[in-house]
Amino acid sequence: MIDIRYFLKGFKSIKGVGSPAIALGASFVAIGALLKNLGFSIQESIFSTFLTYALPGSLVMAESMLIGASLINIFIAVWLVNARLYPMTVALMPLLMHENQPRWKYYLSCHFIAVSSWLIMKDNYEIIEKENRIDFWIGIGTATWFVAIFSTIIGYVISDFLNKDILIGLAIVNPIYFICMMIGAMKTIQISFSIILGIILGPVFYFLSPEWSILFGGFIAGTIAFFIGERNDR
Amino acid sequence: MTGNIIIVIIVTSLATYLSRFLGVLSADKGIIKNF
């Protein structure tokens, strides 16, 4: 089963003033308020964060419900917006997998994959022996998951005191945090070029196609950065 | 309305879990060794 020592070690690792959990909490306060404005009950809001635990997915769900989208449209939209979780999982899981650990731990704990927990794990995995990393990861995931659920409740309860500008401000805390983390991770030519080109190409494509600007900007910036990196490595 | 919301939440969570699940599957089967 789960080694409680490593679980607690992971659980406690979200502490600290620089923790991504703070930005995560701020964003889920906005989600809690948004879900209340959409007509969700507090139980449904908690259920939503409990099961989904992904900020953009929850936002897309809310937006799709507002415009009356069909279930299949909601499924495809959420799946596409959360497709980023696939490469994140592929990058993280080989660091956690060990032959002595049962497979169910990986298939269940992948629910905790989110940028915040992923960043905490990436910062700390080297200090944990490989065999125990999955228990450490479950601790981190459980802690960030609790932060998200607790923040949803807070957001739901205080929603009457939050105006539209505050909600937008809270929701954008997490993306700003991610941008800062990405800039901090600019240690290779591929990552540096992909971030710099993405920052330039995103707004450029916005003038051509606002709906597709992020996808096109990110895809082209990432592809160019990849080939520059490949050429540089030779 | 409540039933609709629950179904939407379940559909959203399935769509979200799919990417995570496929990621573990790829890593587990060694389809992608390392990123």
Chai-1 contact restraints between the chains, C-beta under 6 A:
chainA,res_idxA,chainB,res_idxB,connection_type,confidence,min_distance_angstrom,max_distance_angstrom,comment,restraint_id
A,E44,B,I5,contact,1.0,0.0,6.0,A-B,restraint_1
A,F47,B,I9,contact,1.0,0.0,6.0,A-B,restraint_2
A,S48,B,I9,contact,1.0,0.0,6.0,A-B,restraint_3
A,L51,B,S13,contact,1.0,0.0,6.0,A-B,restraint_4
A,T52,B,T12,contact,1.0,0.0,6.0,A-B,restraint_5
A,T52,B,S13,contact,1.0,0.0,6.0,A-B,restraint_6
A,T52,B,T16,contact,1.0,0.0,6.0,A-B,restraint_7
A,A54,B,T16,contact,1.0,0.0,6.0,A-B,restraint_8
A,G57,B,T12,contact,1.0,0.0,6.0,A-B,restraint_9
A,G57,B,T16,contact,1.0,0.0,6.0,A-B,restraint_10
A,M61,B,T12,contact,1.0,0.0,6.0,A-B,restraint_11
A,L71,B,V11,contact,1.0,0.0,6.0,A-B,restraint_12
A,I74,B,V11,contact,1.0,0.0,6.0,A-B,restraint_13
A,F75,B,V11,contact,1.0,0.0,6.0,A-B,restraint_14
A,F75,B,A15,contact,1.0,0.0,6.0,A-B,restraint_15
A,V78,B,T12,contact,1.0,0.0,6.0,A-B,restraint_16
A,V78,B,A15,contact,1.0,0.0,6.0,A-B,restraint_17
A,W79,B,A15,contact,1.0,0.0,6.0,A-B,restraint_18
A,W79,B,L18,contact,1.0,0.0,6.0,A-B,restraint_19
A,N82,B,T16,contact,1.0,0.0,6.0,A-B,restraint_20
A,N82,B,S19,contact,1.0,0.0,6.0,A-B,restraint_21
A,A83,B,S19,contact,1.0,0.0,6.0,A-B,restraint_22
A,L85,B,S19,contact,1.0,0.0,6.0,A-B,restraint_23
A,L85,B,R20,contact,1.0,0.0,6.0,A-B,restraint_24
A,Y86,B,S19,contact,1.0,0.0,6.0,A-B,restraint_25
A,Y86,B,L22,contact,1.0,0.0,6.0,A-B,restraint_26
A,Y86,B,G23,contact,1.0,0.0,6.0,A-B,restraint_27
A,T89,B,R20,contact,1.0,0.0,6.0,A-B,restraint_28
A,T89,B,G23,contact,1.0,0.0,6.0,A-B,restraint_29
A,T89,B,V24,contact,1.0,0.0,6.0,A-B,restraint_30
A,V90,B,G23,contact,1.0,0.0,6.0,A-B,restraint_31
A,V90,B,S26,contact,1.0,0.0,6.0,A-B,restraint_32
A,V90,B,A27,contact,1.0,0.0,6.0,A-B,restraint_33
A,V90,B,I32,contact,1.0,0.0,6.0,A-B,restraint_34
A,V90,B,F35,contact,1.0,0.0,6.0,A-B,restraint_35
A,A91,B,F35,contact,1.0,0.0,6.0,A-B,restraint_36
A,M93,B,V24,contact,1.0,0.0,6.0,A-B,restraint_37
A,M93,B,A27,contact,1.0,0.0,6.0,A-B,restraint_38
A,P94,B,A27,contact,1.0,0.0,6.0,A-B,restraint_39
A,P94,B,N34,contact,1.0,0.0,6.0,A-B,restraint_40
A,Y106,B,V24,contact,1.0,0.0,6.0,A-B,restraint_41
A,Y107,B,V24,contact,1.0,0.0,6.0,A-B,restraint_42
A,C110,B,R20,contact,1.0,0.0,6.0,A-B,restraint_43
A,C110,B,V24,contact,1.0,0.0,6.0,A-B,restraint_44
A,I113,B,R20,contact,1.0,0.0,6.0,A-B,restraint_45
